[in-house]
Each structure stands twice: as structure tokens, then as C-alpha cells.
Amino acid sequence: MVSKLSGKKQFLNWLIQTIPLKQREAYWILNYLLNHEIILTKTQFVERTDVTPRGLYIADVHSTNNGLILYKDELMFEDPEQIFHEIRMNWRQPLYLAIDFVDSEKALLYQSILETNPYYDESGTDSLFYERLDADFNNEQYRYQLDWLTLKINEALETGNRALFEKYSYQYNELKNLSN
């Protein structure tokens, strides 16, 4: 069994030697973490650092995002010197670190140190997805019913069927009133 600190060091060494990162300053920060065990022990490797109180995001060259971002108290910093200074000066605070690289889900070293982000509720994204899906479905259903009733009203007018015209017009108006 590899200790957490040892696993983090193994991963960072592998990352530095293997993955081409987007910004060279990211290597400097990773080496700094690697050489300062006290900071590394307070570092948690997680996903979605943008929702943490103090999160560092580092990306490889394939990412479309900026390669080095620090999120702190809902602010975003992209200046490497400012990021390094913040990490160095606030070493007692927990640091949440996300590394975005190709096939990260297949990298066993990374997966072995990856922890659950206490500030990110993954189940919330699913429920939000289903809420949006449900709202879209209801909206489509509403438009379909209006279109169908409009078609039936037009047919009733064309055939001169007053009873059907009044029936469908009433249903159309009721549906419109429900949406308001």
C-alpha cells in the first residue's frame, strides 16, 4: 500500500516527465509542490476546482482552457506569479488541484490519488439535467398541442362545423390561459 504523500509524489513525477503542459510555469508550481511536502499533504487532487474555496487547475496542451488557473473565493487568477505567490504565502490552507490531461481517466497513478471534491455534488448535475430535459419536453408538448388545436380549428372553419370550431377554440384558449 502506497501512502497518500508517496502516491502524490509518484504522480507528480510521472506528470512532469510525461505530459506536455500548456504553460511552462505549471511545471514550476508542480515542482514546488513536489519539493514542499507540507503543502503537498494539504493538497487534494479533485475534479472541478472552480467550485472550491482555493483550487488550482492545470491543463495539458490539448485543453481548450487556459493552462493554469487559480480559483480563490469565487475569483479567478491566471497570472502564474500571482498564483505561485498565493500558494507559497498561504501554505497552511487546503489546496484543491485538478489536472486536465488526455486520458486522465485511464491514468492509474492519477486515479489512485483522485479524491471526492467536497464542494461539488455530482448528483446535482444529473438532477439539473433531468429538470431541463423535463422542461424542454413540456415546452415541446405544449407547442405540439397548440399546433394540433390550430389545425383542428382551421379544419372546422373549412368544413363549416361550428360545434367543432367552438370546442377546439375553447380548448385552445384554456391551454393558452394555463401557460400564463
C-alpha positions in Angstrom: 0.0 0.0 0.0 1.4 3.3 -1.1 0.9 6.3 1.3 -1.0 9.3 0.1 2.0 11.5 0.1 4.1 8.9 -1.7 1.3 8.4 -4.3 1.1 12.2 -4.9 4.8 12.4 -5.4 4.9 9.5 -7.8 2.1 11.0 -9.8 3.6 14.5 -9.9 7.0 13.0 -11.0 5.2 11.0 -13.8 3.2 14.0 -14.8 6.2 16.3 -15.0 8.2 13.8 -17.1 5.4 12.6 -19.3 2.6 15.1 -20.0 3.2 18.3 -22.1 1.5 21.0 -20.1 0.1 24.1 -21.7 2.1 26.6 -19.6 5.7 26.1 -18.5 5.0 27.9 -15.2 2.8 24.9 -14.3 5.9 22.8 -14.2 7.5 25.2 -11.8 4.4 25.1 -9.5 4.3 21.3 -9.6 8.0 21.1 -8.8 7.4 23.5 -5.9 4.6 21.3 -4.6 6.8 18.2 -5.1 9.6 19.7 -3.0 7.4 21.1 -0.2 5.8 18.1 1.5 3.9 20.2 4.0 2.0 21.8 1.1 1.6 18.6 -0.8 0.0 17.0 2.3 -2.6 19.8 2.3 -3.2 19.3 -1.4 -6.2 17.2 -2.6 -6.4 16.1 -6.2 -10.1 16.6 -7.3 -12.2 17.4 -10.2 -13.9 20.8 -10.7 -11.6 23.1 -8.7 -13.7 26.1 -9.8 -16.2 25.3 -7.1 -13.6 25.0 -4.3 -12.6 27.8 -1.9 -8.9 27.5 -3.2 -8.5 25.5 -6.3 -5.7 25.2 -8.8 -6.4 24.0 -12.4 -3.6 22.8 -14.6 -4.1 21.6 -18.2 -2.1 19.9 -20.9 -1.5 21.2 -24.4 -4.7 19.6 -25.7 -7.1 21.5 -23.5 -9.0 24.5 -24.8 -8.9 26.1 -21.4 -6.2 28.3 -20.1 -3.4 26.0 -18.8 -3.0 27.5 -15.3 -5.9 28.9 -13.3 -6.2 29.5 -9.6 -9.8 29.9 -8.1 -9.9 31.6 -4.8 -13.1 32.7 -3.0 -15.0 32.8 -6.3 -12.3 34.8 -8.1 -10.1 33.5 -10.9 -6.4 34.2 -11.3 -4.4 33.4 -14.4 -1.1 35.2 -13.7 1.5 32.5 -12.9 3.5 34.7 -10.5 0.3 35.7 -8.6 -0.7 32.0 -8.4 2.7 30.9 -7.1 2.8 33.7 -4.6 -0.7 32.8 -3.3 0.3 29.1 -2.9 3.6 30.0 -1.2 2.1 32.5 1.2 -1.0 30.5 2.2 0.6 27.1 2.5 -1.4 26.3 5.7 -4.7 26.4 3.7 -6.0 23.3 1.8 -5.3 23.4 -1.9 -7.5 21.6 -4.3 -5.8 20.6 -7.5 -7.2 19.4 -10.8 -5.1 18.2 -13.7 -6.7 18.1 -17.1 -4.9 15.9 -19.5 -5.7 13.4 -22.3 -6.9 10.0 -21.0 -6.7 11.1 -17.3 -9.4 8.6 -16.6 -7.0 5.8 -17.7 -4.0 7.1 -15.8 -3.9 4.7 -12.7 -1.5 7.0 -10.8 -3.9 9.9 -11.1 -7.0 7.8 -10.4 -5.3 6.4 -7.2 -4.8 9.9 -5.7 -8.0 11.4 -7.0 -10.4 12.3 -4.2 -14.0 13.3 -4.0 -14.5 17.0 -4.2 -16.4 18.0 -1.0 -17.6 21.2 -2.8 -19.0 19.6 -5.8 -22.2 17.5 -5.8 -22.1 15.3 -8.9 -25.6 14.1 -8.3 -26.8 17.7 -8.6 -25.7 17.8 -12.2 -27.9 14.8 -13.1 -30.9 16.2 -11.4 -30.4 19.6 -13.1 -30.0 17.8 -16.5 -33.3 15.9 -15.9 -35.1 19.1 -14.8 -34.0 20.9 -18.0 -35.0 17.8 -20.1 -38.4 17.7 -18.4 -38.9 21.5 -19.0 -37.9 21.1 -22.7 -40.3 18.1 -23.1 -43.2 20.0 -21.5 -42.5 23.0 -23.8 -42.5 20.8 -26.9 -45.6 19.1 -25.8 -47.3 22.5 -25.2 -46.3 23.7 -28.7 -47.5 20.5 -30.3 -50.9 20.7 -28.6 -51.3 24.3 -29.7 -50.3 23.4 -33.3 -52.7 20.5 -33.3 -55.6 22.6 -31.9 -54.9 25.3 -34.5 -55.0 22.7 -37.2 -58.4 21.4 -35.9 -59.8 24.9 -35.6 -58.8 25.5 -39.3 -60.4 22.2 -40.4 -63.6 23.1 -38.5 -63.7 26.5 -40.2 -63.1 25.0 -43.6 -65.9 22.5 -43.2 -68.2 25.0 -41.5 -68.6 22.9 -38.4 -69.4 25.5 -35.7 -69.6 22.9 -32.8 -66.1 21.6 -33.5 -64.8 25.2 -34.0 -66.2 26.2 -30.6 -64.9 23.0 -28.9 -61.3 23.4 -30.3 -61.3 27.2 -29.8 -62.3 26.7 -26.1 -59.5 24.0 -25.6 -57.0 26.3 -27.4 -57.9 29.3 -25.1 -57.8 27.1 -22.0 -54.3 25.8 -22.9 -53.1 29.4 -23.6 -54.5 30.6 -20.2 -52.8 27.7 -18.4 -49.4 28.8 -19.7 -49.9 32.4 -18.5 
